[in-house]
Amino acid sequence: MTAYVIVELEPKNPEKMAEYSALAAPLVAAYGGEFIAKGPAEILTGELGKPVKVLISFPSKEKAKAWYNSDDYQAIVPTRDAGMDSNFTLIG
């Protein structure tokens, strides 16, 4: 069953965000992930939270967890954290 990772983020450092994005994209693809949507969010009801959202699909919950917990991805987490404040949620 398809699983989704929702990333909510607030940029802190554009250079570090660009570096992280360049490193993260091939890792997402290596686990069968695909970026579905990303960009500033528009609130329809309730509270927005972090202003930028990213939606990533994976073939399964197991693939999504394998990507997130992989040594390669965890190695770039410090770059991610330097570039943005973020929350990652897994659905599926």
N, CA, C and O atoms as a CHARMM CRD file, in Angstrom:
* protein
*
  368
    1    1 MET  N      0.83900  -1.17600   0.00000 PROA 1      0.00000
    2    1 MET  CA     0.00000   0.00000   0.00000 PROA 1      0.00000
    3    1 MET  C      0.88900   1.24700   0.00000 PROA 1      0.00000
    4    1 MET  O      1.88100   1.31100   0.72600 PROA 1      0.00000
    5    2 THR  N      0.53000   2.22100  -0.80800 PROA 2      0.00000
    6    2 THR  CA     1.29400   3.46600  -0.88200 PROA 2      0.00000
    7    2 THR  C      1.28400   4.17400   0.46100 PROA 2      0.00000
    8    2 THR  O      0.27000   4.20800   1.15800 PROA 2      0.00000
    9    3 ALA  N      2.43000   4.73600   0.80900 PROA 3      0.00000
   10    3 ALA  CA     2.56200   5.51200   2.03200 PROA 3      0.00000
   11    3 ALA  C      3.05600   6.90700   1.66200 PROA 3      0.00000
   12    3 ALA  O      3.69400   7.09900   0.62600 PROA 3      0.00000
   13    4 TYR  N      2.75800   7.85900   2.50900 PROA 4      0.00000
   14    4 TYR  CA     3.13100   9.24700   2.24400 PROA 4      0.00000
   15    4 TYR  C      3.89400   9.82900   3.41600 PROA 4      0.00000
   16    4 TYR  O      3.57800   9.56800   4.57700 PROA 4      0.00000
   17    5 VAL  N      4.89800  10.61800   3.09500 PROA 5      0.00000
   18    5 VAL  CA     5.60700  11.40000   4.09800 PROA 5      0.00000
   19    5 VAL  C      5.22700  12.85300   3.85700 PROA 5      0.00000
   20    5 VAL  O      5.39900  13.38300   2.75900 PROA 5      0.00000
   21    6 ILE  N      4.71000  13.48300   4.89600 PROA 6      0.00000
   22    6 ILE  CA     4.38400  14.89900   4.83800 PROA 6      0.00000
   23    6 ILE  C      5.45600  15.63600   5.62900 PROA 6      0.00000
   24    6 ILE  O      5.67600  15.36800   6.81000 PROA 6      0.00000
   25    7 VAL  N      6.10700  16.55700   4.96400 PROA 7      0.00000
   26    7 VAL  CA     7.12600  17.38400   5.60700 PROA 7      0.00000
   27    7 VAL  C      6.55600  18.78300   5.75400 PROA 7      0.00000
   28    7 VAL  O      6.09100  19.37900   4.78300 PROA 7      0.00000
   29    8 GLU  N      6.59400  19.29800   6.96200 PROA 8      0.00000
   30    8 GLU  CA     6.21700  20.67700   7.23000 PROA 8      0.00000
   31    8 GLU  C      7.49800  21.38200   7.63400 PROA 8      0.00000
   32    8 GLU  O      8.23000  20.90400   8.50100 PROA 8      0.00000
   33    9 LEU  N      7.77300  22.52500   7.00400 PROA 9      0.00000
   34    9 LEU  CA     9.04600  23.16700   7.30400 PROA 9      0.00000
   35    9 LEU  C      8.95500  24.67900   7.30900 PROA 9      0.00000
   36    9 LEU  O      8.07800  25.28800   6.69800 PROA 9      0.00000
   37   10 GLU  N      9.90400  25.25300   8.02800 PROA 10     0.00000
   38   10 GLU  CA    10.11200  26.69100   8.03300 PROA 10     0.00000
   39   10 GLU  C     11.58600  26.92500   7.72500 PROA 10     0.00000
   40   10 GLU  O     12.45300  26.51200   8.49500 PROA 10     0.00000
   41   11 PRO  N     11.87600  27.58800   6.60200 PROA 11     0.00000
   42   11 PRO  CA    13.27300  27.81900   6.20900 PROA 11     0.00000
   43   11 PRO  C     14.02600  28.66000   7.23900 PROA 11     0.00000
   44   11 PRO  O     13.47900  29.58700   7.83600 PROA 11     0.00000
   45   12 LYS  N     15.32000  28.30100   7.42900 PROA 12     0.00000
   46   12 LYS  CA    16.21400  29.07700   8.29100 PROA 12     0.00000
   47   12 LYS  C     17.41200  29.60200   7.50700 PROA 12     0.00000
   48   12 LYS  O     17.84000  30.74000   7.70000 PROA 12     0.00000
   49   13 ASN  N     17.94800  28.76800   6.62300 PROA 13     0.00000
   50   13 ASN  CA    19.16800  29.10000   5.89600 PROA 13     0.00000
   51   13 ASN  C     19.03000  28.59000   4.46100 PROA 13     0.00000
   52   13 ASN  O     19.13200  27.38600   4.22400 PROA 13     0.00000
   53   14 PRO  N     18.79700  29.49600   3.49800 PROA 14     0.00000
   54   14 PRO  CA    18.56300  29.05600   2.11100 PROA 14     0.00000
   55   14 PRO  C     19.69800  28.23900   1.50200 PROA 14     0.00000
   56   14 PRO  O     19.44600  27.31600   0.72800 PROA 14     0.00000
   57   15 GLU  N     20.94000  28.56600   1.84100 PROA 15     0.00000
   58   15 GLU  CA    22.06400  27.81500   1.28400 PROA 15     0.00000
   59   15 GLU  C     22.07700  26.38000   1.79300 PROA 15     0.00000
   60   15 GLU  O     22.30400  25.44500   1.02400 PROA 15     0.00000
   61   16 LYS  N     21.83500  26.20700   3.08400 PROA 16     0.00000
   62   16 LYS  CA    21.80400  24.85800   3.66400 PROA 16     0.00000
   63   16 LYS  C     20.59200  24.07800   3.15100 PROA 16     0.00000
   64   16 LYS  O     20.67300  22.86700   2.94500 PROA 16     0.00000
   65   17 MET  N     19.46800  24.77300   2.94600 PROA 17     0.00000
   66   17 MET  CA    18.29100  24.10000   2.38600 PROA 17     0.00000
   67   17 MET  C     18.57700  23.58100   0.98200 PROA 17     0.00000
   68   17 MET  O     18.19700  22.46100   0.64300 PROA 17     0.00000
   69   18 ALA  N     19.24300  24.38800   0.17100 PROA 18     0.00000
   70   18 ALA  CA    19.58900  23.96500  -1.19200 PROA 18     0.00000
   71   18 ALA  C     20.54000  22.78100  -1.16200 PROA 18     0.00000
   72   18 ALA  O     20.39200  21.84400  -1.94600 PROA 18     0.00000
   73   19 GLU  N     21.50900  22.81700  -0.26700 PROA 19     0.00000
   74   19 GLU  CA    22.46100  21.70800  -0.12800 PROA 19     0.00000
   75   19 GLU  C     21.72600  20.42800   0.28700 PROA 19     0.00000
   76   19 GLU  O     21.95600  19.35700  -0.27500 PROA 19     0.00000
   77   20 TYR  N     20.84800  20.55700   1.27100 PROA 20     0.00000
   78   20 TYR  CA    20.07200  19.40800   1.74100 PROA 20     0.00000
   79   20 TYR  C     19.20700  18.83900   0.61600 PROA 20     0.00000
   80   20 TYR  O     19.18000  17.62600   0.40800 PROA 20     0.00000
   81   21 SER  N     18.50500  19.70300  -0.10500 PROA 21     0.00000
   82   21 SER  CA    17.62300  19.25300  -1.18300 PROA 21     0.00000
   83   21 SER  C     18.39000  18.47700  -2.24700 PROA 21     0.00000
   84   21 SER  O     17.91600  17.45400  -2.74100 PROA 21     0.00000
   85   22 ALA  N     19.57000  18.96600  -2.59400 PROA 22     0.00000
   86   22 ALA  CA    20.39100  18.29000  -3.59800 PROA 22     0.00000
   87   22 ALA  C     20.82700  16.90600  -3.12600 PROA 22     0.00000
   88   22 ALA  O     20.94800  15.98400  -3.93200 PROA 22     0.00000
   89   23 LEU  N     21.06200  16.75700  -1.83200 PROA 23     0.00000
   90   23 LEU  CA    21.47500  15.46800  -1.28300 PROA 23     0.00000
   91   23 LEU  C     20.28500  14.54500  -1.04500 PROA 23     0.00000
   92   23 LEU  O     20.39600  13.33500  -1.23700 PROA 23     0.00000
   93   24 ALA  N     19.15900  15.09600  -0.63500 PROA 24     0.00000
   94   24 ALA  CA    17.99600  14.28100  -0.26500 PROA 24     0.00000
   95   24 ALA  C     17.26600  13.69500  -1.46700 PROA 24     0.00000
   96   24 ALA  O     16.81200  12.55300  -1.40900 PROA 24     0.00000
   97   25 ALA  N     17.14300  14.44800  -2.55100 PROA 25     0.00000
   98   25 ALA  CA    16.34900  13.99600  -3.69900 PROA 25     0.00000
   99   25 ALA  C     16.78900  12.62800  -4.23400 PROA 25     0.00000
  100   25 ALA  O     15.93500  11.76700  -4.45000 PROA 25     0.00000
  101   26 PRO  N     18.09500  12.39600  -4.45800 PROA 26     0.00000
  102   26 PRO  CA    18.48900  11.07400  -4.96000 PROA 26     0.00000
  103   26 PRO  C     18.23600   9.95200  -3.94600 PROA 26     0.00000
  104   26 PRO  O     17.99000   8.81100  -4.33700 PROA 26     0.00000
  105   27 LEU  N     18.29300  10.26600  -2.66300 PROA 27     0.00000
  106   27 LEU  CA    18.02400   9.25000  -1.64100 PROA 27     0.00000
  107   27 LEU  C     16.55300   8.87300  -1.63100 PROA 27     0.00000
  108   27 LEU  O     16.21700   7.69600  -1.49800 PROA 27     0.00000
  109   28 VAL  N     15.67100   9.85700  -1.77100 PROA 28     0.00000
  110   28 VAL  CA    14.23500   9.57700  -1.86500 PROA 28     0.00000
  111   28 VAL  C     13.98800   8.64500  -3.04900 PROA 28     0.00000
  112   28 VAL  O     13.29400   7.63700  -2.91400 PROA 28     0.00000
  113   29 ALA  N     14.55200   8.97600  -4.20300 PROA 29     0.00000
  114   29 ALA  CA    14.36200   8.16800  -5.41000 PROA 29     0.00000
  115   29 ALA  C     14.91000   6.75200  -5.23700 PROA 29     0.00000
  116   29 ALA  O     14.32700   5.79500  -5.74800 PROA 29     0.00000
  117   30 ALA  N     16.01700   6.61500  -4.52700 PROA 30     0.00000
  118   30 ALA  CA    16.63400   5.29300  -4.33300 PROA 30     0.00000
  119   30 ALA  C     15.72100   4.34300  -3.56600 PROA 30     0.00000
  120   30 ALA  O     15.86100   3.12600  -3.68600 PROA 30     0.00000
  121   31 TYR  N     14.79400   4.87400  -2.78700 PROA 31     0.00000
  122   31 TYR  CA    13.85800   4.04800  -2.02600 PROA 31     0.00000
  123   31 TYR  C     12.47600   4.01800  -2.67400 PROA 31     0.00000
  124   31 TYR  O     11.49300   3.63000  -2.04300 PROA 31     0.00000
  125   32 GLY  N     12.41100   4.42700  -3.92800 PROA 32     0.00000
  126   32 GLY  CA    11.14500   4.39000  -4.65300 PROA 32     0.00000
  127   32 GLY  C     10.23800   5.56200  -4.37000 PROA 32     0.00000
  128   32 GLY  O      9.06800   5.55300  -4.75400 PROA 32     0.00000
  129   33 GLY  N     10.77100   6.59100  -3.69000 PROA 33     0.00000
  130   33 GLY  CA     9.96200   7.74900  -3.35300 PROA 33     0.00000
  131   33 GLY  C      9.82500   8.71100  -4.51500 PROA 33     0.00000
  132   33 GLY  O     10.66500   8.76200  -5.41400 PROA 33     0.00000
  133   34 GLU  N      8.74300   9.47200  -4.47200 PROA 34     0.00000
  134   34 GLU  CA     8.46900  10.45300  -5.51800 PROA 34     0.00000
  135   34 GLU  C      7.85800  11.69700  -4.87500 PROA 34     0.00000
  136   34 GLU  O      6.92200  11.60800  -4.08000 PROA 34     0.00000
  137   35 PHE  N      8.40400  12.85000  -5.23400 PROA 35     0.00000
  138   35 PHE  CA     7.84400  14.10300  -4.74200 PROA 35     0.00000
  139   35 PHE  C      6.53400  14.36700  -5.47300 PROA 35     0.00000
  140   35 PHE  O      6.50700  14.41700  -6.70300 PROA 35     0.00000
  141   36 ILE  N      5.46000  14.53300  -4.73200 PROA 36     0.00000
  142   36 ILE  CA     4.13500  14.75800  -5.29100 PROA 36     0.00000
  143   36 ILE  C      3.83100  16.25900  -5.35100 PROA 36     0.00000
  144   36 ILE  O      3.32100  16.75600  -6.35500 PROA 36     0.00000
  145   37 ALA  N      4.14600  16.96500  -4.27600 PROA 37     0.00000
  146   37 ALA  CA     3.88300  18.40600  -4.21700 PROA 37     0.00000
  147   37 ALA  C      4.82800  19.03200  -3.20400 PROA 37     0.00000
  148   37 ALA  O      5.21600  18.40100  -2.22100 PROA 37     0.00000
  149   38 LYS  N      5.19600  20.29500  -3.46100 PROA 38     0.00000
  150   38 LYS  CA     5.98900  21.03500  -2.48800 PROA 38     0.00000
  151   38 LYS  C      5.83400  22.52100  -2.74500 PROA 38     0.00000
  152   38 LYS  O      5.70600  22.97200  -3.88300 PROA 38     0.00000
  153   39 GLY  N      5.85000  23.26500  -1.64800 PROA 39     0.00000
  154   39 GLY  CA     5.74800  24.70700  -1.77300 PROA 39     0.00000
  155   39 GLY  C      4.99900  25.32500  -0.60400 PROA 39     0.00000
  156   39 GLY  O      4.61300  24.63000   0.33500 PROA 39     0.00000
  157   40 PRO  N      4.79700  26.63100  -0.66800 PROA 40     0.00000
  158   40 PRO  CA     4.04700  27.31800   0.38400 PROA 40     0.00000
  159   40 PRO  C      2.62100  26.77800   0.46000 PROA 40     0.00000
  160   40 PRO  O      1.99700  26.49800  -0.56400 PROA 40     0.00000
  161   41 ALA  N      2.11600  26.63700   1.67600 PROA 41     0.00000
  162   41 ALA  CA     0.77000  26.10600   1.88800 PROA 41     0.00000
  163   41 ALA  C     -0.21800  27.24900   2.07900 PROA 41     0.00000
  164   41 ALA  O      0.12700  28.31900   2.58000 PROA 41     0.00000
  165   42 GLU  N     -1.43100  26.99800   1.67400 PROA 42     0.00000
  166   42 GLU  CA    -2.52600  27.93600   1.86400 PROA 42     0.00000
  167   42 GLU  C     -3.51600  27.30200   2.83000 PROA 42     0.00000
  168   42 GLU  O     -4.02600  26.21000   2.57800 PROA 42     0.00000
  169   43 ILE  N     -3.78200  27.97800   3.92300 PROA 43     0.00000
  170   43 ILE  CA    -4.68500  27.43700   4.93400 PROA 43     0.00000
  171   43 ILE  C     -6.13600  27.59900   4.47600 PROA 43     0.00000
  172   43 ILE  O     -6.53800  28.67700   4.03800 PROA 43     0.00000
  173   44 LEU  N     -6.90200  26.54100   4.57800 PROA 44     0.00000
  174   44 LEU  CA    -8.32300  26.60200   4.26200 PROA 44     0.00000
  175   44 LEU  C     -9.16700  26.69000   5.52900 PROA 44     0.00000
  176   44 LEU  O    -10.21800  27.32900   5.53900 PROA 44     0.00000
  177   45 THR  N     -8.70400  26.04800   6.59100 PROA 45     0.00000
  178   45 THR  CA    -9.35700  26.14000   7.88700 PROA 45     0.00000
  179   45 THR  C     -8.35200  25.74200   8.95500 PROA 45     0.00000
  180   45 THR  O     -7.42500  24.98400   8.66800 PROA 45     0.00000
  181   46 GLY  N     -8.50700  26.22000  10.15200 PROA 46     0.00000
  182   46 GLY  CA    -7.59700  25.87400  11.23400 PROA 46     0.00000
  183   46 GLY  C     -6.34100  26.72700  11.20200 PROA 46     0.00000
  184   46 GLY  O     -6.35000  27.86200  10.72500 PROA 46     0.00000
  185   47 GLU  N     -5.26100  26.15700  11.72100 PROA 47     0.00000
  186   47 GLU  CA    -3.99200  26.88100  11.82500 PROA 47     0.00000
  187   47 GLU  C     -2.96700  26.27000  10.89100 PROA 47     0.00000
  188   47 GLU  O     -2.93000  25.05500  10.69600 PROA 47     0.00000
  189   48 LEU  N     -2.14600  27.11400  10.32300 PROA 48     0.00000
  190   48 LEU  CA    -1.19500  26.68400   9.29900 PROA 48     0.00000
  191   48 LEU  C     -0.03200  25.86400   9.84300 PROA 48     0.00000
  192   48 LEU  O      0.35500  24.87800   9.21600 PROA 48     0.00000
  193   49 GLY  N      0.52900  26.22800  10.96700 PROA 49     0.00000
  194   49 GLY  CA     1.75800  25.57800  11.42400 PROA 49     0.00000
  195   49 GLY  C      2.92600  26.09200  10.61700 PROA 49     0.00000
  196   49 GLY  O      3.01800  27.29500  10.37600 PROA 49     0.00000
  197   50 LYS  N      3.81500  25.22700  10.19400 PROA 50     0.00000
  198   50 LYS  CA     4.96000  25.64300   9.37800 PROA 50     0.00000
  199   50 LYS  C      4.47100  25.99400   7.96800 PROA 50     0.00000
  200   50 LYS  O      3.57900  25.32600   7.44400 PROA 50     0.00000
  201   51 PRO  N      5.04400  27.03600   7.34800 PROA 51     0.00000
  202   51 PRO  CA     4.46400  27.58400   6.12100 PROA 51     0.00000
  203   51 PRO  C      4.70200  26.80100   4.82900 PROA 51     0.00000
  204   51 PRO  O      3.97700  27.00700   3.85600 PROA 51     0.00000
  205   52 VAL  N      5.68900  25.91400   4.79100 PROA 52     0.00000
  206   52 VAL  CA     6.00600  25.17100   3.56200 PROA 52     0.00000
  207   52 VAL  C      5.72500  23.69100   3.81000 PROA 52     0.00000
  208   52 VAL  O      6.06100  23.15400   4.86500 PROA 52     0.00000
  209   53 LYS  N      5.11300  23.04500   2.83800 PROA 53     0.00000
  210   53 LYS  CA     4.77400  21.61900   2.94200 PROA 53     0.00000
  211   53 LYS  C      5.37400  20.86500   1.75900 PROA 53     0.00000
  212   53 LYS  O      5.51000  21.40400   0.66100 PROA 53     0.00000
  213   54 VAL  N      5.72700  19.60900   2.00900 PROA 54     0.00000
  214   54 VAL  CA     6.22300  18.71000   0.96800 PROA 54     0.00000
  215   54 VAL  C      5.48500  17.38700   1.14500 PROA 54     0.00000
  216   54 VAL  O      5.34400  16.89500   2.26500 PROA 54     0.00000
  217   55 LEU  N      5.01800  16.81500   0.04500 PROA 55     0.00000
  218   55 LEU  CA     4.35400  15.51600   0.07100 PROA 55     0.00000
  219   55 LEU  C      5.16200  14.55300  -0.78700 PROA 55     0.00000
  220   55 LEU  O      5.38900  14.79500  -1.97300 PROA 55     0.00000
  221   56 ILE  N      5.59600  13.44600  -0.16500 PROA 56     0.00000
  222   56 ILE  CA     6.41100  12.43800  -0.84300 PROA 56     0.00000
  223   56 ILE  C      5.67900  11.10500  -0.76200 PROA 56     0.00000
  224   56 ILE  O      5.24500  10.70400   0.31800 PROA 56     0.00000
  225   57 SER  N      5.53800  10.41700  -1.88800 PROA 57     0.00000
  226   57 SER  CA     4.93000   9.08000  -1.87000 PROA 57     0.00000
  227   57 SER  C      6.02700   8.02000  -1.92500 PROA 57     0.00000
  228   57 SER  O      7.07200   8.20800  -2.54600 PROA 57     0.00000
  229   58 PHE  N      5.75600   6.90400  -1.25700 PROA 58     0.00000
  230   58 PHE  CA     6.63300   5.73400  -1.27700 PROA 58     0.00000
  231   58 PHE  C      5.76700   4.51100  -1.56800 PROA 58     0.00000
  232   58 PHE  O      4.57200   4.51500  -1.27100 PROA 58     0.00000
  233   59 PRO  N      6.35900   3.46700  -2.14500 PROA 59     0.00000
  234   59 PRO  CA     5.57900   2.26600  -2.46500 PROA 59     0.00000
  235   59 PRO  C      4.95300   1.60000  -1.23200 PROA 59     0.00000
  236   59 PRO  O      3.93500   0.91600  -1.34200 PROA 59     0.00000
  237   60 SER  N      5.56700   1.80400  -0.05900 PROA 60     0.00000
  238   60 SER  CA     5.06000   1.18000   1.16100 PROA 60     0.00000
  239   60 SER  C      5.58000   1.94100   2.37600 PROA 60     0.00000
  240   60 SER  O      6.51500   2.73700   2.28500 PROA 60     0.00000
  241   61 LYS  N      4.95400   1.67600   3.50100 PROA 61     0.00000
  242   61 LYS  CA     5.40100   2.25800   4.77000 PROA 61     0.00000
  243   61 LYS  C      6.82000   1.78700   5.08700 PROA 61     0.00000
  244   61 LYS  O      7.63700   2.54700   5.60700 PROA 61     0.00000
  245   62 GLU  N      7.09600   0.53300   4.76600 PROA 62     0.00000
  246   62 GLU  CA     8.42400  -0.03100   5.04300 PROA 62     0.00000
  247   62 GLU  C      9.50900   0.69500   4.24400 PROA 62     0.00000
  248   62 GLU  O     10.59000   0.97600   4.76100 PROA 62     0.00000
  249   63 LYS  N      9.20200   0.99800   2.96400 PROA 63     0.00000
  250   63 LYS  CA    10.17600   1.73400   2.13300 PROA 63     0.00000
  251   63 LYS  C     10.40000   3.13500   2.67900 PROA 63     0.00000
  252   63 LYS  O     11.53300   3.61700   2.71000 PROA 63     0.00000
  253   64 ALA  N      9.33200   3.79000   3.10900 PROA 64     0.00000
  254   64 ALA  CA     9.46000   5.14200   3.66300 PROA 64     0.00000
  255   64 ALA  C     10.31800   5.12200   4.92200 PROA 64     0.00000
  256   64 ALA  O     11.18900   5.97500   5.09100 PROA 64     0.00000
  257   65 LYS  N     10.08100   4.16900   5.79400 PROA 65     0.00000
  258   65 LYS  CA    10.87600   4.06000   7.02500 PROA 65     0.00000
  259   65 LYS  C     12.32300   3.69200   6.70900 PROA 65     0.00000
  260   65 LYS  O     13.24700   4.20400   7.34200 PROA 65     0.00000
  261   66 ALA  N     12.52300   2.80300   5.73100 PROA 66     0.00000
  262   66 ALA  CA    13.88900   2.42300   5.35000 PROA 66     0.00000
  263   66 ALA  C     14.64600   3.63900   4.83800 PROA 66     0.00000
  264   66 ALA  O     15.81900   3.82300   5.16500 PROA 66     0.00000
  265   67 TRP  N     13.98200   4.47800   4.03100 PROA 67     0.00000
  266   67 TRP  CA    14.61300   5.72700   3.55400 PROA 67     0.00000
  267   67 TRP  C     14.97400   6.62200   4.73300 PROA 67     0.00000
  268   67 TRP  O     16.12600   7.03400   4.87400 PROA 67     0.00000
  269   68 TYR  N     13.99200   6.92200   5.57800 PROA 68     0.00000
  270   68 TYR  CA    14.22700   7.87700   6.66100 PROA 68     0.00000
  271   68 TYR  C     15.30400   7.37700   7.62700 PROA 68     0.00000
  272   68 TYR  O     16.13000   8.16200   8.09200 PROA 68     0.00000
  273   69 ASN  N     15.30000   6.09900   7.92500 PROA 69     0.00000
  274   69 ASN  CA    16.23600   5.54100   8.90800 PROA 69     0.00000
  275   69 ASN  C     17.57200   5.10000   8.30700 PROA 69     0.00000
  276   69 ASN  O     18.45700   4.65200   9.03700 PROA 69     0.00000
  277   70 SER  N     17.72800   5.22200   6.98700 PROA 70     0.00000
  278   70 SER  CA    18.97300   4.78100   6.35500 PROA 70     0.00000
  279   70 SER  C     20.16800   5.59900   6.83800 PROA 70     0.00000
  280   70 SER  O     20.03300   6.77100   7.18800 PROA 70     0.00000
  281   71 ASP  N     21.31200   4.97500   6.84900 PROA 71     0.00000
  282   71 ASP  CA    22.54300   5.67600   7.24500 PROA 71     0.00000
  283   71 ASP  C     22.80300   6.87200   6.33300 PROA 71     0.00000
  284   71 ASP  O     23.24000   7.92500   6.79600 PROA 71     0.00000
  285   72 ASP  N     22.53300   6.70800   5.03300 PROA 72     0.00000
  286   72 ASP  CA    22.77300   7.79600   4.08200 PROA 72     0.00000
  287   72 ASP  C     21.89000   9.01200   4.39000 PROA 72     0.00000
  288   72 ASP  O     22.36500  10.14800   4.37500 PROA 72     0.00000
  289   73 TYR  N     20.59600   8.76500   4.67000 PROA 73     0.00000
  290   73 TYR  CA    19.72100   9.89400   4.97700 PROA 73     0.00000
  291   73 TYR  C     20.08500  10.50400   6.33100 PROA 73     0.00000
  292   73 TYR  O     20.16200  11.72600   6.45800 PROA 73     0.00000
  293   74 GLN  N     20.30400   9.68300   7.31700 PROA 74     0.00000
  294   74 GLN  CA    20.62900  10.20700   8.64500 PROA 74     0.00000
  295   74 GLN  C     21.91400  11.03700   8.61700 PROA 74     0.00000
  296   74 GLN  O     22.08100  11.94300   9.43300 PROA 74     0.00000
  297   75 ALA  N     22.81700  10.73700   7.68800 PROA 75     0.00000
  298   75 ALA  CA    24.06400  11.51000   7.56700 PROA 75     0.00000
  299   75 ALA  C     23.81200  12.94600   7.12900 PROA 75     0.00000
  300   75 ALA  O     24.63000  13.82500   7.40300 PROA 75     0.00000
  301   76 ILE  N     22.67400  13.20500   6.44100 PROA 76     0.00000
  302   76 ILE  CA    22.40500  14.57800   5.98900 PROA 76     0.00000
  303   76 ILE  C     21.42600  15.32100   6.90300 PROA 76     0.00000
  304   76 ILE  O     21.08200  16.47100   6.63100 PROA 76     0.00000
  305   77 VAL  N     20.98200  14.68500   7.96600 PROA 77     0.00000
  306   77 VAL  CA    20.06200  15.34500   8.90800 PROA 77     0.00000
  307   77 VAL  C     20.66800  16.61200   9.50300 PROA 77     0.00000
  308   77 VAL  O     19.94000  17.59600   9.63900 PROA 77     0.00000
  309   78 PRO  N     21.95100  16.65800   9.86700 PROA 78     0.00000
  310   78 PRO  CA    22.49900  17.91400  10.38400 PROA 78     0.00000
  311   78 PRO  C     22.41000  19.06300   9.36700 PROA 78     0.00000
  312   78 PRO  O     22.18600  20.21100   9.75100 PROA 78     0.00000
  313   79 THR  N     22.58300  18.76100   8.08400 PROA 79     0.00000
  314   79 THR  CA    22.43100  19.78200   7.04500 PROA 79     0.00000
  315   79 THR  C     20.97800  20.22900   6.97400 PROA 79     0.00000
  316   79 THR  O     20.69400  21.42300   6.87700 PROA 79     0.00000
  317   80 ARG  N     20.05500  19.26600   7.02200 PROA 80     0.00000
  318   80 ARG  CA    18.62000  19.59500   7.03600 PROA 80     0.00000
  319   80 ARG  C     18.29300  20.52100   8.19100 PROA 80     0.00000
  320   80 ARG  O     17.64200  21.55000   8.01200 PROA 80     0.00000
  321   81 ASP  N     18.75000  20.15000   9.37900 PROA 81     0.00000
  322   81 ASP  CA    18.42500  20.92500  10.57300 PROA 81     0.00000
  323   81 ASP  C     19.05600  22.30900  10.56500 PROA 81     0.00000
  324   81 ASP  O     18.52400  23.23600  11.17500 PROA 81     0.00000
  325   82 ALA  N     20.18200  22.45600   9.88300 PROA 82     0.00000
  326   82 ALA  CA    20.80600  23.77600   9.74300 PROA 82     0.00000
  327   82 ALA  C     20.01600  24.65600   8.77100 PROA 82     0.00000
  328   82 ALA  O     20.04900  25.88200   8.87300 PROA 82     0.00000
  329   83 GLY  N     19.31200  24.03200   7.83600 PROA 83     0.00000
  330   83 GLY  CA    18.59200  24.77500   6.81200 PROA 83     0.00000
  331   83 GLY  C     17.14500  25.06300   7.13200 PROA 83     0.00000
  332   83 GLY  O     16.56500  25.99900   6.58300 PROA 83     0.00000
  333   84 MET  N     16.54000  24.26300   8.02500 PROA 84     0.00000
  334   84 MET  CA    15.10600  24.41800   8.27400 PROA 84     0.00000
  335   84 MET  C     14.70700  23.82000   9.61300 PROA 84     0.00000
  336   84 MET  O     15.37400  22.92900  10.13900 PROA 84     0.00000
  337   85 ASP  N     13.61800  24.32200  10.14900 PROA 85     0.00000
  338   85 ASP  CA    12.91200  23.65800  11.23800 PROA 85     0.00000
  339   85 ASP  C     11.85400  22.80200  10.55400 PROA 85     0.00000
  340   85 ASP  O     11.14000  23.29500   9.68000 PROA 85     0.00000
  341   86 SER  N     11.73700  21.53800  10.92900 PROA 86     0.00000
  342   86 SER  CA    10.82200  20.66300  10.19000 PROA 86     0.00000
  343   86 SER  C     10.15900  19.61500  11.06500 PROA 86     0.00000
  344   86 SER  O     10.64600  19.26700  12.14000 PROA 86     0.00000
  345   87 ASN  N      9.03300  19.12500  10.56800 PROA 87     0.00000
  346   87 ASN  CA     8.32600  17.97600  11.11600 PROA 87     0.00000
  347   87 ASN  C      8.10900  17.00500   9.96400 PROA 87     0.00000
  348   87 ASN  O      7.76500  17.41900   8.85600 PROA 87     0.00000
  349   88 PHE  N      8.30900  15.70600  10.22300 PROA 88     0.00000
  350   88 PHE  CA     8.06900  14.67000   9.22400 PROA 88     0.00000
  351   88 PHE  C      6.98300  13.74800   9.79000 PROA 88     0.00000
  352   88 PHE  O      7.08300  13.28700  10.92700 PROA 88     0.00000
  353   89 THR  N      5.95500  13.48600   8.99200 PROA 89     0.00000
  354   89 THR  CA     4.84900  12.61200   9.40800 PROA 89     0.00000
  355   89 THR  C      4.67200  11.53500   8.34800 PROA 89     0.00000
  356   89 THR  O      4.70200  11.82200   7.15200 PROA 89     0.00000
  357   90 LEU  N      4.48400  10.28600   8.79200 PROA 90     0.00000
  358   90 LEU  CA     4.27400   9.15500   7.88800 PROA 90     0.00000
  359   90 LEU  C      2.81500   8.73800   7.96300 PROA 90     0.00000
  360   90 LEU  O      2.26800   8.54400   9.04900 PROA 90     0.00000
  361   91 ILE  N      2.18900   8.60200   6.79500 PROA 91     0.00000
  362   91 ILE  CA     0.79800   8.15500   6.70300 PROA 91     0.00000
  363   91 ILE  C      0.74800   6.97000   5.73900 PROA 91     0.00000
  364   91 ILE  O      1.34400   7.00000   4.66200 PROA 91     0.00000
  365   92 GLY  N      0.03000   5.93700   6.14700 PROA 92     0.00000
  366   92 GLY  CA    -0.14700   4.81800   5.22200 PROA 92     0.00000
  367   92 GLY  C      0.13800   3.50700   5.85500 PROA 92     0.00000
  368   92 GLY  O      0.03200   2.47000   5.20100 PROA 92     0.00000
